[in-house]
């Protein structure tokens, strides 16, 4: 009975999702309120909208615009108030790393009381590492070079003060293109900097639906995070309401096997660790 009680409590406390998109990014479906209502029906206790903000890219079709941000923020806050007795609704941004855009991003963030800012690397120069239309997806590019550039970009992204959470840590593996090298030293350097700068790593379950067929980060990287006592949060990278809990059963084992017994949530960009058991 004790084990059953702990299992039920673990599942209940895992019921957060800190990575939810909206149609403003032009590749997601469902209104913000539909996501909230679906989250309630699924038994989630807290969700955070974390929609894309990508600046200075030749193809900006997969991001909201700067002009969209005030409406996005206002709707998220309104939904939070409307459903406050049923579910906690948070609002944040997933910002693509681009040092040339830093002044604009910092100025924008200063104007709104976001709950959390996620940092992501989707582009390495002109190489889009996440698009199914990209040359990277279709076999071009040297994996060792791309992986090396990716982890260099993650390390540099941590110099940006606005980053609270590192989204989908090892996203470069999405299309299951393997590098010859392990890049263990670079990964360790990134993790040490995450630890030193008090950032949070996201466990992102969308990878279970991608060609790589595993979460971000991998089990081995997540174990390294645990050894360094780096806090984690959880998100499904939902682009449709039905994806709000995708991969959560598998993530439960991943997180437990790594030795974690708590997740991190945010309010006004202040992290709080929440026990799982």
C-alpha positions in Angstrom: 0.0 0.0 0.0 2.9 2.4 0.8 4.4 1.9 -2.7 1.0 2.5 -4.3 0.5 5.6 -2.3 4.0 6.9 -3.3 3.3 6.1 -7.0 0.1 8.0 -7.0 1.7 11.0 -5.3 4.6 10.9 -7.7 2.2 10.9 -10.7 0.2 13.7 -9.1 3.2 15.9 -8.5 4.5 15.3 -12.0 1.4 16.9 -13.4 3.1 20.1 -14.6 3.9 21.2 -18.1 6.4 24.0 -18.6 6.5 24.0 -22.4 3.3 24.7 -24.1 3.0 26.5 -27.5 0.2 28.4 -29.2 -1.0 29.2 -32.7 1.1 32.4 -32.6 4.1 30.4 -33.5 2.4 29.4 -36.8 3.0 25.7 -36.3 0.7 24.8 -33.4 -3.0 24.3 -33.2 -5.6 25.1 -30.5 -6.5 28.2 -28.7 -4.8 29.1 -25.4 -8.0 28.4 -23.6 -8.3 25.0 -25.2 -4.9 24.1 -23.9 -6.0 25.2 -20.4 -9.3 23.2 -20.5 -7.5 20.1 -21.9 -4.9 20.4 -19.1 -7.6 20.5 -16.5 -9.3 17.4 -18.1 -6.0 15.6 -18.1 -5.5 16.4 -14.4 -2.6 18.7 -14.8 -2.1 21.1 -11.9 0.1 23.7 -13.6 1.0 24.7 -17.2 3.2 27.3 -18.6 2.9 28.8 -22.1 6.4 29.0 -23.5 5.9 30.1 -27.1 8.7 30.7 -29.6 10.3 34.1 -30.0 12.9 34.0 -32.8 14.5 37.2 -34.1 16.8 38.0 -37.1 16.2 34.7 -38.9 15.5 34.5 -42.7 12.5 32.2 -42.0 10.5 33.6 -39.1 7.3 31.7 -39.8 7.8 29.5 -36.8 7.8 32.3 -34.2 5.5 34.9 -32.9 6.4 38.5 -33.8 7.3 41.2 -31.3 3.9 42.7 -32.0 2.3 39.5 -30.8 3.9 39.5 -27.4 1.6 42.0 -25.6 -1.6 40.1 -26.7 0.0 36.7 -25.8 1.0 37.9 -22.4 -2.4 39.5 -21.7 -4.3 36.4 -22.7 -2.1 34.1 -20.6 -2.6 36.3 -17.5 -6.3 36.6 -18.1 -6.6 32.8 -18.4 -4.6 32.4 -15.2 -7.0 34.6 -13.4 -10.1 33.0 -14.9 -9.0 29.5 -14.0 -7.0 30.2 -10.8 -9.2 28.0 -8.6 -8.7 25.0 -10.9 -5.2 25.2 -12.4 -2.1 27.4 -12.2 -1.5 29.0 -15.6 2.0 30.6 -16.1 3.3 32.6 -19.0 6.8 32.7 -20.5 8.8 32.7 -23.7 11.1 30.3 -25.5 13.8 32.5 -26.9 16.1 31.4 -29.7 19.7 32.2 -28.8 21.0 35.0 -31.0 23.5 37.3 -29.4 22.7 40.1 -32.0 19.1 40.1 -30.7 20.1 40.3 -27.0 19.4 44.1 -26.6 15.9 43.7 -28.0 15.1 40.6 -26.0 16.3 42.2 -22.7 14.3 45.3 -23.4 11.2 43.3 -24.2 11.4 41.1 -21.1 11.8 44.1 -18.9 8.3 45.3 -20.0 6.4 42.1 -18.9 6.3 40.1 -15.7 6.9 36.7 -17.3 7.1 33.7 -15.1 10.0 32.0 -16.9 12.2 32.5 -19.9 13.5 29.4 -21.7 16.6 29.5 -23.9 16.9 27.3 -27.0 19.3 26.7 -29.9 17.5 25.8 -33.1 19.8 27.5 -35.6 23.5 27.2 -36.1 24.2 30.0 -38.6 22.0 29.1 -41.6 21.6 25.5 -40.5 18.2 24.7 -38.9 18.7 21.6 -36.8 15.0 21.0 -36.0 13.1 21.5 -39.3 12.1 18.4 -41.4 12.8 20.6 -44.4 16.4 21.3 -43.4 19.5 20.0 -45.1 20.6 18.7 -41.6 17.4 16.5 -41.5 18.2 15.2 -45.0 21.7 14.0 -44.3 23.9 17.0 -45.2 26.5 18.5 -42.8 29.2 16.8 -40.8 27.6 15.5 -37.5 30.8 16.1 -35.5 30.9 19.7 -36.7 27.3 20.4 -36.0 27.3 18.8 -32.6 30.4 20.7 -31.7 28.8 24.0 -32.8 25.7 23.1 -30.9 27.3 22.6 -27.6 29.4 25.7 -28.1 26.2 27.7 -28.7 24.6 26.3 -25.5 27.7 27.3 -23.5 27.6 30.8 -25.0 23.8 31.1 -24.4 24.4 30.8 -20.7 26.0 34.3 -20.8 22.6 35.7 -21.5 21.1 36.9 -18.2 17.5 36.4 -19.4 17.8 32.5 -19.7 16.1 30.7 -16.7 15.7 27.3 -18.3 17.7 25.4 -20.9 15.1 23.8 -23.2 15.6 20.4 -24.8 19.3 20.2 -23.8 20.6 17.8 -26.6 18.1 18.7 -29.3 20.8 18.3 -31.9 20.2 14.6 -31.8 16.5 15.0 -33.0 16.9 13.2 -36.3 19.1 10.5 -34.8 22.1 11.6 -36.7 25.0 10.3 -34.6 28.3 12.0 -34.1 31.5 10.0 -34.1 32.7 11.9 -30.9 30.9 11.9 -27.6 31.5 15.6 -26.8 31.6 14.5 -23.1 34.0 17.4 -22.2 31.8 20.0 -23.9 28.7 18.7 -22.3 30.3 18.7 -18.9 31.4 22.3 -19.4 27.9 23.3 -20.2 26.6 21.5 -17.2 29.2 23.1 -14.9 28.2 26.5 -16.2 24.5 25.7 -15.7 25.3 24.8 -12.1 27.4 27.8 -11.5 24.8 30.2 -12.9 21.9 28.6 -11.1 19.9 27.6 -14.2 17.3 24.8 -14.6 17.4 22.0 -17.2 14.1 21.0 -18.8 13.2 17.4 -19.3 11.4 17.6 -22.6 9.3 14.6 -23.6 8.8 15.6 -27.3 11.8 13.6 -28.3 9.9 10.4 -27.7 7.9 11.3 -30.9 11.0 12.3 -32.9 13.3 10.0 -34.9 15.7 9.8 -31.9 12.9 8.3 -29.8 14.2 9.5 -26.5 13.7 12.5 -24.2 15.8 15.6 -24.0 18.2 15.3 -22.3 19.4 11.7 -22.6 19.4 9.5 -19.5 23.2 9.8 -19.2 23.1 13.6 -19.3 20.2 13.7 -16.8 22.2 11.5 -14.4 25.1 14.0 -14.7 22.6 16.8 -13.9 21.6 15.0 -10.8 25.2 14.5 -9.6 25.7 18.2 -9.9 22.3 18.9 -8.2 21.1 20.9 -11.2 17.3 21.4 -10.8 14.9 20.2 -13.5 11.5 21.1 -14.8 9.2 19.1 -17.1 7.5 19.9 -20.4 6.1 18.1 -23.4 6.7 20.8 -26.0 3.0 20.6 -26.8 2.0 22.0 -30.2 -1.5 20.5 -29.9 -3.7 20.2 -26.8 -3.6 16.4 -27.0 0.2 16.5 -26.6 0.1 18.0 -23.1 1.0 14.7 -21.3 2.8 12.9 -24.1 5.7 10.8 -22.9 5.0 11.4 -19.3 4.8 7.7 -18.3 8.3 7.2 -19.8 9.6 10.4 -18.3 8.6 9.3 -14.9 11.0 6.4 -15.0 13.7 8.5 -16.6 13.5 11.1 -13.8 13.3 8.5 -11.1 16.2 6.5 -12.4 18.3 9.6 -12.5 17.7 10.0 -8.8 15.4 13.1 -8.8 12.7 13.5 -6.3 11.6 17.1 -7.1 10.7 19.3 -10.0 11.1 23.1 -10.3 8.3 25.5 -11.0 8.5 29.3 -11.5 6.6 32.5 -10.5 7.8 35.8 -11.7 11.1 34.1 -12.8 11.7 32.9 -9.3 12.3 29.1 -9.1 10.8 26.9 -6.5 11.6 23.2 -6.0 8.5 21.0 -5.6 9.0 17.5 -4.0 7.7 14.5 -6.0 7.5 12.2 -3.0 
